[in-house]
Amino acid sequence: MKLLDLVKDLNGLKVFGDSDANIVGITDDSRKVKPGFIFAAVRGHAADGHKFITKAIESGATAILLSDPQFASDNIPYILANNIRPLLGPLASRLHGDPSSSLNICGITGTNGKTSTCYIAEAMLKLAGKSVGVIGTINYRYADKIIPANVTTPGAIELQNILADMRDEGVEYCIFEVSSHALDQQRVAGVDFDSAVFTNLSRDHLDYHAGMQEYLETKSLLFKKHLQGSHKAETCAVLNIDAPEAPQITSGYDGKRITLGIDNSDAELQATDIKYSLHGTEATITYKGESARLDSPLLGAHNLSNILQSVGIGLSFGLSLNEAVKGSADCAIIPGRLERVTDDSGINIFVDYSHTPDALEKTLLLLSKLCDNRLICVVGCGGDRDKGKRPLMGGIAAKYSDLAVLTSDNPRTEDPEAILDMVEEGALAQGMTKTASKPSPQIASGNYYRIQDRAEAIMAAVLSASAGDAILIAGKGHEDYQIVGTKKRRFDDRIEAAKALKALKERDNG
């Protein structure tokens, strides 16, 4: 595509130099520059792209997109823009022939439930015979491809590359998680959405956002900016109105809405006649006078909300209520989301990604209601992240569990013991007592272990349990690594739990 055609009628952009230059790609990473590429000199949080223009030109860049003209070169065409970041998506979209126009696209935002809703909706659409692509926290997957995810929502250029590949591979529907970081950094600019989902809002990412109001307003951009501004013929907002923030989040969007809730008479899409157990969830799902019976292996009210959100997505895409409910019940496992680790010990072990106070509280409250015996919680908090939630997490673990094991999560560049000090404050405030006793089922309720090594902590939790007990290993979920310092090392809560169960069996068999 000629450079002039690429920027024509886009925010009044003007080409300085050879406007007939042929463009085949765009990148904001100078290491990925190839001949025929535009290099976008983005000023980021960690580095200023203008400093890499010379390197980009040496690597064969055909044009430069920049905001500071003093870095322009007389030997290469350039485009001058005050703010580059919002242009990356639209430019990449245009270069790829506007891929989102060929896909049915649903974006999911909210603090918790995004990944689970993606998995459930994926299962639903596949059962209905649709070709589905998913972009989310765990990975990006479509057409038998699985791409590891470095971030929940990829950068604007990578996102358009993926959408274009989905289109070319025959994908019909794309479901993807839209994080607050992505919305703030304009990563979804250039995407035309068909529908968008709001799950809930609770404390998270306050190391990035100035406060909860800013966090809320950033989330709302998916609806009032991107869904409202979509070029699709009809758009739809799927809203969990059990979350009190739903009206604020969707303020400024005036298209179709599907409201949902659990035993909520104000919701169009409702779950009633509900039965929860450690084996799954049963409910009657109603919408506009129709009803369908749900029998899902997924546990708890939060997953019932996720199922309703998936059903809402199905309805927004034209599935019948029966198709949407049946398909949503077809999802049996969501990696790291109340994922079971089982053997014949009779101990119920769940690995869950609950890394926010709200998610941890809901998960522990659920298990406390379903568990016949003791509830044990393994919990920690990540380093270089919101410090304010650490005592909250420790307090919640102490409040809802009989025995807590405080440990490391991903300490990153912080001192793990300093992180544990803050988590421990919350446990002590709830009246729990630290124990140095050897792990065994005889450890009295109301005690907690403080064990920095996460593998040892998981071992202690399992060795302290007996048949009928439930163990929640919280915080890391699907992650198969632990970040210590600036390095990732292999670590998987599920594997460590299985090792601990084996050790328990060996101990009991003497």
RODO-2510 file (C-alpha; in nm, 4 decimals, decimal comma):
residues 510
     n   res          X          Y          Z
     1     m     0,0000     0,0000     0,0000
     2     k     0,1263     0,3472    -0,0849
     3     l     0,2107     0,5608     0,2163
     4     l    -0,0309     0,8317     0,1050
     5     d    -0,3198     0,5841     0,0783
     6     l    -0,2378     0,4456     0,4235
     7     v    -0,2669     0,7815     0,6013
     8     k    -0,5318     0,9431     0,3787
     9     d    -0,8211     1,0986     0,5756
    10     l    -0,6805     0,9674     0,9059
    11     n    -0,6713     1,2401     1,1701
    12     g    -0,5455     1,4919     0,9146
    13     l    -0,2102     1,3167     0,8829
    14     k     0,0325     1,4493     0,6219
    15     v     0,3284     1,2781     0,4583
    16     f     0,6562     1,4699     0,4377
    17     g     0,8716     1,3288     0,1597
    18     d     0,7952     1,0442    -0,0824
    19     s     0,4230     0,9728    -0,0369
    20     d     0,4360     0,6955    -0,3004
    21     a     0,6636     0,4779    -0,0855
    22     n     0,5276     0,1223    -0,0621
    23     i     0,4384     0,0100     0,2910
    24     v     0,4041    -0,3573     0,3890
    25     g     0,4149    -0,3376     0,7697
    26     i     0,4265    -0,1204     1,0786
    27     t     0,6000    -0,1663     1,4138
    28     d     0,6822     0,0336     1,7250
    29     d     0,9736    -0,1991     1,8062
    30     s     1,2955    -0,1015     1,6252
    31     r     1,4173    -0,4627     1,6560
    32     k     1,1299    -0,5780     1,4335
    33     v     1,1811    -0,3252     1,1548
    34     k     1,2083    -0,4673     0,8025
    35     p     1,2283    -0,3012     0,4600
    36     g     0,8867    -0,1618     0,3706
    37     f     0,7947    -0,0971     0,7354
    38     i     0,6860     0,2211     0,9091
    39     f     0,8643     0,2649     1,2390
    40     a     0,6375     0,4347     1,4944
    41     a     0,8471     0,6272     1,7477
    42     v     0,6171     0,5962     2,0485
    43     r     0,7058     0,7692     2,3726
    44     g     0,6400     0,4964     2,6288
    45     h     0,6681     0,4652     3,0060
    46     a     1,0104     0,3025     2,9894
    47     a     1,1647     0,4362     2,6667
    48     d     1,1275     0,7025     2,3989
    49     g     1,0974     0,5546     2,0516
    50     h     1,2552     0,8635     1,8965
    51     k     1,5922     0,7446     2,0293
    52     f     1,5667     0,4353     1,8090
    53     i     1,4858     0,6079     1,4777
    54     t     1,8441     0,5880     1,3535
    55     k     1,8540     0,2148     1,4294
    56     a     1,5174     0,1677     1,2528
    57     i     1,6461     0,3442     0,9409
    58     e     1,9603     0,1303     0,9432
    59     s     1,7337    -0,1770     0,9562
    60     g     1,5529    -0,0680     0,6408
    61     a     1,2542     0,1352     0,7632
    62     t     1,0691     0,2909     0,4694
    63     a     0,8992     0,5676     0,6709
    64     i     0,8890     0,7086     1,0228
    65     l     0,5882     0,8083     1,2332
    66     l     0,7032     1,0556     1,4970
    67     s     0,5859     1,3367     1,7215
    68     d     0,9116     1,5354     1,7480
    69     p     1,0239     1,6767     1,4080
    70     q     1,3827     1,7304     1,5229
    71     f     1,4320     1,3541     1,4873
    72     a     1,3120     1,3505     1,1243
    73     s     1,5561     1,2525     0,8480
    74     d     1,5826     1,4139     0,5047
    75     n     1,6522     1,0699     0,3558
    76     i     1,3263     0,9004     0,4488
    77     p     0,9579     1,0083     0,4403
    78     y     0,7938     1,0773     0,7729
    79     i     0,4528     1,1455     0,9240
    80     l     0,4194     1,3948     1,2071
    81     a     0,1532     1,3433     1,4773
    82     n     0,1045     1,4965     1,8198
    83     n    -0,0070     1,1649     1,9717
    84     i     0,1124     0,8479     1,8009
    85     r    -0,0390     0,5759     2,0185
    86     p    -0,4058     0,6194     1,9048
    87     l    -0,2918     0,5907     1,5408
    88     l    -0,1232     0,2512     1,5652
    89     g    -0,4406     0,0428     1,5603
    90     p    -0,6152     0,2301     1,2779
    91     l    -0,2973     0,2285     1,0640
    92     a    -0,2377    -0,1434     1,1216
    93     s    -0,6061    -0,2143     1,0576
    94     r    -0,6009    -0,0257     0,7277
    95     l    -0,2804    -0,2000     0,6230
    96     h    -0,4467    -0,5380     0,6862
    97     g    -0,7715    -0,4478     0,5092
    98     d    -0,9785    -0,3754     0,8219
    99     p    -0,9921    -0,7305     0,9661
   100     s    -1,2452    -0,6558     1,2415
   101     s    -1,5058    -0,5753     0,9763
   102     s    -1,4938    -0,9415     0,8683
   103     l    -1,5250    -1,0876     1,2189
   104     n    -1,7977    -1,0975     1,4824
   105     i    -1,6103    -0,9431     1,7753
   106     c    -1,6948    -0,9339     2,1448
   107     g    -1,4733    -0,7570     2,3997
   108     i    -1,4955    -0,8468     2,7690
   109     t    -1,3878    -0,6078     3,0434
   110     g    -1,4143    -0,6075     3,4219
   111     t    -1,1895    -0,6938     3,7141
   112     n    -1,2743    -1,0622     3,7453
   113     g    -1,4339    -1,3220     3,5198
   114     k    -1,2925    -1,2142     3,1832
   115     t    -1,0899    -1,5291     3,1202
   116     s    -1,3623    -1,7641     3,2433
   117     t    -1,6270    -1,5927     3,0323
   118     c    -1,3997    -1,6262     2,7276
   119     y    -1,3577    -1,9999     2,7828
   120     i    -1,7295    -2,0552     2,8379
   121     a    -1,8271    -1,8478     2,5338
   122     e    -1,5689    -2,0317     2,3242
   123     a    -1,7214    -2,3676     2,4208
   124     m    -2,0714    -2,2318     2,3516
   125     l    -1,9892    -2,1052     2,0033
   126     k    -1,7959    -2,4184     1,9114
   127     l    -2,0884    -2,6395     2,0112
   128     a    -2,3044    -2,4230     1,7843
   129     g    -2,0677    -2,5071     1,4973
   130     k    -1,8887    -2,1716     1,4806
   131     s    -1,5194    -2,1100     1,4173
   132     v    -1,3886    -1,9185     1,7194
   133     g    -1,0753    -1,7255     1,8108
   134     v    -0,9881    -1,6164     2,1650
   135     i    -0,7431    -1,3520     2,2845
   136     g    -0,6865    -1,3514     2,6580
   137     t    -0,4735    -1,3810     2,9687
   138     i    -0,3764    -1,7451     2,9256
   139     n    -0,3073    -1,7505     2,5512
   140     y    -0,4312    -1,6472     2,2078
   141     r    -0,5889    -1,9454     2,0281
   142     y    -0,7606    -2,0021     1,6953
   143     a    -0,7514    -2,2376     1,3961
   144     d    -0,5410    -2,4946     1,5876
   145     k    -0,2873    -2,2257     1,6803
   146     i    -0,1937    -2,1508     2,0405
   147     i     0,0186    -1,8399     2,0997
   148     p     0,1505    -1,7766     2,4533
   149     a     0,0158    -1,4517     2,5975
   150     n     0,2613    -1,2020     2,7414
   151     v    -0,0195    -0,9613     2,8291
   152     t    -0,3976    -0,9969     2,8523
   153     t    -0,4630    -0,7703     2,5535
   154     p    -0,1832    -0,7462     2,2947
   155     g    -0,0518    -0,4148     2,1667
   156     a    -0,2468    -0,2350     1,8944
   157     i    -0,0277    -0,3543     1,6066
   158     e    -0,0031    -0,7146     1,7264
   159     l    -0,3790    -0,7194     1,7888
   160     q    -0,4510    -0,6185     1,4291
   161     n    -0,2000    -0,8771     1,3055
   162     i    -0,3830    -1,1485     1,5013
   163     l    -0,7275    -1,0351     1,3835
   164     a    -0,6042    -1,0376     1,0236
   165     d    -0,4649    -1,3890     1,0654
   166     m    -0,7929    -1,5031     1,2232
   167     r    -0,9832    -1,3671     0,9239
   168     d    -0,7455    -1,5345     0,6798
   169     e    -0,7782    -1,8658     0,8685
   170     g    -1,1568    -1,8588     0,8373
   171     v    -1,2406    -1,7598     1,1956
   172     e    -1,5952    -1,6222     1,2258
   173     y    -1,6101    -1,5090     1,5900
   174     c    -1,3457    -1,3473     1,8090
   175     i    -1,3878    -1,3189     2,1857
   176     f    -1,1207    -1,1238     2,3685
   177     e    -1,0346    -0,9813     2,7052
   178     v    -0,9940    -0,6041     2,7170
   179     s    -0,7866    -0,4898     3,0141
   180     s    -0,7863    -0,1412     3,1635
   181     h    -0,4211    -0,1066     3,0571
   182     a    -0,5241    -0,1819     2,6974
   183     l    -0,7994     0,0773     2,7064
   184     d    -0,5751     0,3421     2,8603
   185     q    -0,3003     0,2709     2,6069
   186     q    -0,5332     0,2749     2,3043
   187     r    -0,4586    -0,0880     2,2118
   188     v    -0,8117    -0,1544     2,0825
   189     a    -0,8255     0,1577     1,8638
   190     g    -0,9154     0,0479     1,5135
   191     v    -1,1297    -0,2472     1,6284
   192     d    -1,4988    -0,2432     1,5368
   193     f    -1,6840    -0,4334     1,8092
   194     d    -2,0173    -0,6115     1,7688
   195     s    -2,0683    -0,6540     2,1426
   196     a    -1,8989    -0,5897     2,4734
   197     v    -1,9384    -0,7406     2,8210
   198     f    -1,9000    -0,5837     3,1643
   199     t    -1,8404    -0,8445     3,4365
   200     n    -1,7757    -0,6557     3,7629
   201     l    -1,5451    -0,4019     3,9257
   202     s    -1,3318    -0,4322     4,2366
   203     r    -0,9908    -0,3192     4,3580
   204     d    -0,7071    -0,3998     4,1184
   205     h    -0,4250    -0,2287     3,9273
   206     l    -0,4062     0,0669     4,1649
   207     d    -0,0307     0,0628     4,1055
   208     y    -0,1244     0,1858     3,7550
   209     h    -0,4458     0,3838     3,8027
   210     a    -0,4646     0,6817     4,0389
   211     g    -0,7743     0,5440     4,2135
   212     m    -1,0937     0,3450     4,1726
   213     q    -1,2746     0,6253     3,9893
   214     e    -1,0017     0,6472     3,7262
   215     y    -1,0036     0,2671     3,6985
   216     l    -1,3822     0,2731     3,6444
   217     e    -1,3648     0,5520     3,3867
   218     t    -1,0953     0,3662     3,1949
   219     k    -1,3079     0,0506     3,1837
   220     s    -1,6025     0,2550     3,0582
   221     l    -1,4094     0,3485     2,7422
   222     l    -1,4894     0,0076     2,5959
   223     f    -1,8558     0,1065     2,5853
   224     k    -1,8772     0,4824     2,5469
   225     k    -1,5887     0,5084     2,2994
   226     h    -1,5242     0,1804     2,1212
   227     l    -1,8658     0,0100     2,1180
   228     q    -2,0455     0,3403     2,0687
   229     g    -1,8093     0,4339     1,7857
   230     s    -1,8191     0,0952     1,6139
   231     h    -1,9059     0,0874     1,2437
   232     k    -2,0994    -0,2387     1,2834
   233     a    -2,4669    -0,2242     1,1831
   234     e    -2,5870    -0,3196     1,5323
   235     t    -2,3991    -0,3398     1,8576
   236     c    -2,4927    -0,4824     2,1976
   237     a    -2,3726    -0,4320     2,5552
   238     v    -2,3994    -0,7368     2,7840
   239     l    -2,4130    -0,6079     3,1411
   240     n    -2,3921    -0,7811     3,4754
   241     i    -2,6231    -0,5555     3,6756
   242     d    -2,5476    -0,7447     3,9952
   243     a    -2,2409    -0,5175     3,9839
   244     p    -2,3517    -0,1713     4,1052
   245     e    -2,1041     0,0020     3,8728
   246     a    -2,2790    -0,1206     3,5561
   247     p    -2,4726     0,2050     3,4909
   248     q    -2,1582     0,4186     3,5249
   249     i    -1,9455     0,1834     3,3157
   250     t    -2,1915     0,1982     3,0257
   251     s    -2,2802     0,5659     3,0528
   252     g    -2,2462     0,7197     2,7072
   253     y    -2,3432     0,4043     2,5187
   254     d    -2,6912     0,4220     2,3663
   255     g    -2,7168     0,0940     2,1727
   256     k    -2,8852    -0,2368     2,2516
   257     r    -2,8330    -0,3857     2,5993
   258     i    -2,8805    -0,7272     2,7551
   259     t    -2,8849    -0,7059     3,1341
   260     l    -2,8177    -1,0131     3,3450
   261     g    -2,8181    -1,1133     3,7101
   262     i    -2,8590    -1,3925     3,9618
   263     d    -3,2054    -1,3909     4,1214
   264     n    -3,2266    -1,0298     4,0058
   265     s    -3,5757    -0,9324     3,8918
   266     d    -3,4392    -0,6187     3,7224
   267     a    -3,2327    -0,8305     3,4820
   268     e    -3,3646    -0,9516     3,1458
   269     l    -3,1413    -1,2592     3,1583
   270     q    -3,1794    -1,4305     3,4958
   271     a    -3,0645    -1,7380     3,6835
   272     t    -3,3154    -1,8745     3,9350
   273     d    -3,3909    -2,2049     4,1117
   274     i    -3,0185    -2,2477     4,1794
   275     k    -2,8383    -2,5437     4,3334
   276     y    -2,4657    -2,5188     4,4116
   277     s    -2,2436    -2,8133     4,5082
   278     l    -1,8798    -2,9210     4,4925
   279     h    -1,9776    -3,1054     4,1748
   280     g    -2,1160    -2,8070     3,9848
   281     t    -2,4094    -2,5703     3,9413
   282     e    -2,7701    -2,6190     3,8366
   283     a    -3,0102    -2,3337     3,7584
   284     t    -3,3000    -2,2226     3,5437
   285     i    -3,2024    -1,9533     3,2938
   286     t    -3,4800    -1,7233     3,1710
   287     y    -3,4863    -1,4544     2,9023
   288     k    -3,7894    -1,2728     2,7607
   289     g    -4,0389    -1,5407     2,8576
   290     e    -3,8242    -1,8383     2,7570
   291     s    -3,6399    -2,0702     2,9946
   292     a    -3,3708    -2,3384     2,9765
   293     r    -3,2210    -2,5631     3,2415
   294     l    -2,8493    -2,5319     3,3124
   295     d    -2,6368    -2,8182     3,4466
   296     s    -2,2733    -2,7042     3,4550
   297     p    -1,9661    -2,8644     3,6145
   298     l    -1,8386    -2,5169     3,7075
   299     l    -1,8646    -2,4137     4,0723
   300     g    -2,0248    -2,1199     4,2446
   301     a    -2,2102    -1,7941     4,1984
   302     h    -1,9182    -1,6194     4,0278
   303     n    -1,9113    -1,8897     3,7621
   304     l    -2,2882    -1,8694     3,7273
   305     s    -2,2368    -1,4989     3,6497
   306     n    -1,9714    -1,5950     3,3951
   307     i    -2,2126    -1,8451     3,2386
   308     l    -2,4848    -1,5790     3,2174
   309     q    -2,2342    -1,3458     3,0509
   310     s    -2,1547    -1,6168     2,7982
   311     v    -2,5245    -1,6756     2,7344
   312     g    -2,5631    -1,2994     2,6830
   313     i    -2,2839    -1,3095     2,4241
   314     g    -2,4611    -1,5949     2,2484
   315     l    -2,7888    -1,4045     2,2437
   316     s    -2,6130    -1,0953     2,1089
   317     f    -2,4778    -1,3103     1,8242
   318     g    -2,8211    -1,4533     1,7438
   319     l    -2,8127    -1,7912     1,9183
   320     s    -3,1323    -1,9145     2,0775
   321     l    -3,1523    -1,9326     2,4571
   322     n    -3,1386    -2,3138     2,4460
   323     e    -2,8312    -2,3101     2,2208
   324     a    -2,6541    -2,0544     2,4393
   325     v    -2,7302    -2,2343     2,7688
   326     k    -2,6462    -2,5806     2,6358
   327     g    -2,3223    -2,4554     2,4834
   328     s    -2,2187    -2,2655     2,7970
   329     a    -2,2663    -2,5816     3,0043
   330     d    -2,0233    -2,7608     2,7714
   331     c    -1,7258    -2,5884     2,9364
   332     a    -1,5914    -2,8219     3,2065
   333     i    -1,2447    -2,6844     3,2877
   334     i    -1,1028    -2,3335     3,2895
   335     p    -0,7258    -2,3441     3,3478
   336     g    -0,6399    -2,2093     3,6909
   337     r    -0,9969    -2,1068     3,7692
   338     l    -1,1132    -2,3330     4,0532
   339     e    -0,9255    -2,6057     3,8703
   340     r    -0,9294    -2,9330     4,0629
   341     v    -0,6231    -3,1348     4,1543
   342     t    -0,7511    -3,4791     4,2465
   343     d    -0,6496    -3,8229     4,3674
   344     d    -0,8164    -4,0746     4,5965
   345     s    -0,7291    -3,8947     4,9222
   346     g    -1,0720    -3,7326     4,9566
   347     i    -0,9078    -3,3887     4,9855
   348     n    -1,0625    -3,1269     4,7566
   349     i    -0,7810    -2,9117     4,6140
   350     f    -0,8557    -2,6127     4,3937
   351     v    -0,6042    -2,3906     4,2134
   352     d    -0,7478    -2,0478     4,1431
   353     y    -0,6254    -1,7196     3,9960
   354     s    -0,8030    -1,5121     4,2634
   355     h    -0,5401    -1,2421     4,3141
   356     t    -0,7665    -0,9540     4,4166
   357     p    -0,9420    -0,9111     4,7528
   358     d    -1,2862    -0,9360     4,5920
   359     a    -1,2055    -1,2525     4,3981
   360     l    -1,0400    -1,4200     4,6981
   361     e    -1,3314    -1,3378     4,9256
   362     k    -1,5896    -1,4712     4,6816
   363     t    -1,3944    -1,7899     4,6201
   364     l    -1,3341    -1,8614     4,9889
   365     l    -1,6932    -1,7796     5,0770
   366     l    -1,8110    -2,0231     4,8097
   367     l    -1,5856    -2,3045     4,9281
   368     s    -1,6702    -2,2412     5,2928
   369     k    -2,0375    -2,3003     5,2116
   370     l    -1,9751    -2,6136     5,0063
   371     c    -1,7018    -2,7712     5,2187
   372     d    -1,8108    -3,0196     5,4864
   373     n    -1,4894    -3,0013     5,6879
   374     r    -1,1997    -2,7582     5,7185
   375     l    -1,0998    -2,4987     5,4605
   376     i    -0,7291    -2,4263     5,4107
   377     c    -0,6046    -2,1308     5,2064
   378     v    -0,2599    -2,0787     5,0523
   379     v    -0,2192    -1,7104     4,9672
   380     g     0,0409    -1,4475     4,8822
   381     c     0,0706    -1,1213     4,6887
   382     g     0,2838    -1,0190     4,3928
   383     g     0,5740    -0,7792     4,4194
   384     d     0,5981    -0,4441     4,2377
   385     r     0,2203    -0,4207     4,2417
   386     d    -0,0540    -0,2607     4,4545
   387     k     0,0755    -0,2788     4,8123
   388     g    -0,2535    -0,1678     4,9640
   389     k    -0,4267    -0,4956     4,8891
   390     r    -0,1726    -0,7110     5,0753
   391     p    -0,3163    -0,6845     5,4292
   392     l    -0,6637    -0,7134     5,2749
   393     m    -0,5705    -1,0461     5,1153
   394     g    -0,4206    -1,1765     5,4386
   395     g    -0,7271    -1,0663     5,6350
   396     i    -0,9686    -1,2311     5,3924
   397     a    -0,7727    -1,5578     5,4004
   398     a    -0,7844    -1,5515     5,7811
   399     k    -1,1530    -1,4605     5,7983
   400     y    -1,2870    -1,7338     5,5707
   401     s    -1,0449    -2,0226     5,6196
   402     d    -0,9748    -2,2461     5,9171
   403     l    -0,6045    -2,2604     5,8435
   404     a    -0,4041    -2,0154     5,6306
   405     v    -0,0637    -2,0598     5,4705
   406     l     0,0978    -1,7250     5,3858
   407     t     0,3581    -1,7499     5,1124
   408     s     0,5178    -1,5873     4,8084
   409     d     0,3358    -1,5213     4,4841
   410     n     0,5546    -1,3541     4,2180
   411     p     0,7849    -1,1417     4,4367
   412     r     0,9548    -0,9826     4,1326
   413     t     1,2108    -0,7268     4,2504
   414     e     1,0730    -0,6851     4,6038
   415     d     1,1930    -0,8637     4,9170
   416     p     0,9523    -1,1609     4,9613
   417     e     0,9676    -1,1308     5,3392
   418     a     0,8679    -0,7638     5,3242
   419     i     0,5653    -0,8594     5,1133
   420     l     0,4758    -1,1321     5,3635
   421     d     0,5007    -0,8816     5,6502
   422     m     0,2164    -0,6856     5,4915
   423     v     0,0040    -0,9935     5,4153
   424     e     0,0597    -1,1132     5,7727
   425     e    -0,0780    -0,7848     5,9124
   426     g    -0,4194    -0,8791     5,7794
   427     a    -0,4108    -1,2315     5,9250
   428     l    -0,3089    -1,1004     6,2668
   429     a    -0,5833    -0,8367     6,2566
   430     q    -0,8365    -1,1179     6,2138
   431     g    -0,7065    -1,2898     6,5278
   432     m    -0,5147    -1,5733     6,3665
   433     t    -0,2067    -1,7137     6,5441
   434     k     0,1214    -1,7968     6,3753
   435     t     0,2347    -2,1570     6,4227
   436     a     0,5761    -2,3128     6,3857
   437     s     0,4425    -2,6645     6,4365
   438     k     0,5144    -2,9402     6,1880
   439     p     0,2311    -2,9674     5,9316
   440     s    -0,0269    -3,2300     6,0261
   441     p    -0,4070    -3,2661     6,0391
   442     q    -0,3834    -3,2010     6,4132
   443     i    -0,2981    -2,8309     6,3624
   444     a    -0,5819    -2,6412     6,5283
   445     s    -0,8082    -2,4071     6,3342
   446     g    -0,7287    -2,0390     6,3747
   447     n    -0,3590    -2,0858     6,3035
   448     y    -0,1492    -1,9791     6,0080
   449     y     0,1858    -2,0804     5,8652
   450     r     0,4277    -1,8271     5,7221
   451     i     0,6382    -2,0109     5,4640
   452     q     0,8096    -1,8027     5,1978
   453     d     0,8919    -2,0936     4,9661
   454     r     0,5711    -2,1536     4,7687
   455     a     0,6352    -2,5231     4,7047
   456     e     0,6919    -2,5801     5,0778
   457     a     0,3774    -2,3798     5,1548
   458     i     0,1643    -2,5966     4,9253
   459     m     0,3206    -2,9073     5,0793
   460     a     0,2369    -2,7782     5,4297
   461     a    -0,1255    -2,7140     5,3319
   462     v    -0,1725    -3,0659     5,1923
   463     l     0,0054    -3,2370     5,4825
   464     s    -0,2226    -3,0461     5,7205
   465     a    -0,5395    -3,1726     5,5511
   466     s    -0,7512    -3,4828     5,5844
   467     a    -1,0363    -3,6368     5,3842
   468     g    -1,3271    -3,3968     5,3361
   469     d    -1,1129    -3,0846     5,3743
   470     a    -1,0844    -2,8296     5,0925
   471     i    -0,7663    -2,6440     4,9999
   472     l    -0,7610    -2,3258     4,7934
   473     i    -0,4247    -2,2407     4,6376
   474     a    -0,4857    -1,8808     4,5372
   475     g    -0,3222    -1,6129     4,3269
   476     k    -0,1368    -1,7727     4,0370
   477     g    -0,3908    -2,0040     3,8784
   478     h    -0,2869    -2,1050     3,5265
   479     e     0,0629    -1,9574     3,5536
   480     d     0,3390    -2,2136     3,5003
   481     y     0,6143    -1,9859     3,6277
   482     q     0,7187    -1,7749     3,9236
   483     i     0,8870    -1,4371     3,8780
   484     v     1,1736    -1,3887     4,1210
   485     g     1,3794    -1,0764     4,0620
   486     t     1,3520    -1,0144     3,6901
   487     k     1,3616    -1,3819     3,5905
   488     k     1,0891    -1,6384     3,5346
   489     r     1,1418    -1,9870     3,6708
   490     r     0,9196    -2,2854     3,6084
   491     f     0,6574    -2,3253     3,8777
   492     d     0,3042    -2,4613     3,8574
   493     d     0,0692    -2,4735     4,1579
   494     r    -0,1096    -2,7734     4,0066
   495     i     0,2114    -2,9741     3,9724
   496     e     0,3212    -2,8829     4,3250
   497     a    -0,0188    -2,9851     4,4637
   498     a     0,0058    -3,3220     4,2885
   499     k     0,3547    -3,3717     4,4362
   500     a     0,2199    -3,2874     4,7800
   501     l    -0,0643    -3,5389     4,7459
   502     k     0,1909    -3,8057     4,6574
   503     a     0,3977    -3,7126     4,9645
   504     l     0,0849    -3,7297     5,1798
   505     k     0,0080    -4,0790     5,0561
   506     e     0,3658    -4,1904     5,1227
   507     r     0,3510    -4,0465     5,4742
   508     d     0,0192    -4,2121     5,5553
   509     n     0,1326    -4,5452     5,4128
   510     g     0,4349    -4,5220     5,6387
***
